[in-house]
């Protein structure tokens, strides 16, 4: 009786592995190296020190970066 139980358990185990392997063959696989989103460098505002992405920062003729027009105008005065 115990041998039949062990044999049944092994049969169920191998059937599970066979079905799992067949299912893995048909399912789409995720990419191995997903592409990371492009990161942008951040720069500090010269007036207040707030960090902003470089493409959103305001830059003056000296190359200094500002987070807003009000910070830029504050240092011009």
C-alpha positions in Angstrom: 0.0 0.0 0.0 2.8 2.4 0.9 4.6 1.6 -2.4 1.5 2.6 -4.4 1.3 5.8 -2.5 4.9 6.6 -3.2 4.5 5.6 -6.9 1.4 7.9 -7.1 3.3 10.8 -5.6 6.2 10.3 -8.0 3.8 10.1 -10.9 2.0 13.3 -9.9 5.4 15.1 -9.4 6.7 14.1 -12.8 3.4 15.0 -14.5 3.6 18.4 -12.8 7.1 19.0 -14.1 6.2 17.9 -17.6 3.2 20.2 -17.7 5.2 23.1 -16.2 8.0 22.6 -18.8 5.4 22.6 -21.6 3.7 25.7 -20.3 7.1 27.5 -20.1 7.8 26.8 -23.7 4.6 28.5 -24.8 4.6 31.5 -22.5 6.5 34.6 -23.5 9.7 35.2 -21.6 10.5 38.5 -20.1 13.6 40.3 -21.5 16.8 39.3 -19.7 18.1 42.9 -19.4 15.2 45.3 -19.2 16.3 48.7 -20.5 16.6 51.2 -17.7 14.9 54.6 -18.2 17.2 57.3 -19.4 18.3 59.3 -16.4 19.0 63.0 -16.6 21.7 64.8 -14.6 20.4 67.3 -12.1 21.9 70.6 -11.3 21.5 72.8 -8.2 19.9 76.2 -8.4 22.5 78.9 -7.7 20.0 81.0 -5.8 18.2 78.5 -3.5 20.1 75.2 -4.0 17.0 73.3 -5.2 18.0 70.4 -7.6 16.3 70.4 -10.9 16.8 68.3 -14.1 19.3 70.0 -16.4 16.8 70.2 -19.3 14.2 72.1 -17.1 16.7 74.5 -15.5 17.1 78.0 -16.7 20.7 78.9 -17.6 22.2 82.3 -17.8 25.1 83.6 -20.0 27.6 82.5 -17.4 26.4 78.9 -17.4 24.8 79.2 -13.9 21.6 77.2 -13.4 18.3 78.4 -11.8 15.1 76.5 -10.9 12.8 79.5 -11.8 12.8 83.0 -13.2 12.2 84.4 -9.7 15.5 82.8 -8.5 17.3 84.1 -11.5 15.9 87.6 -11.1 16.7 87.6 -7.4 20.5 87.2 -8.0 20.5 89.7 -10.9 19.4 92.5 -8.5 
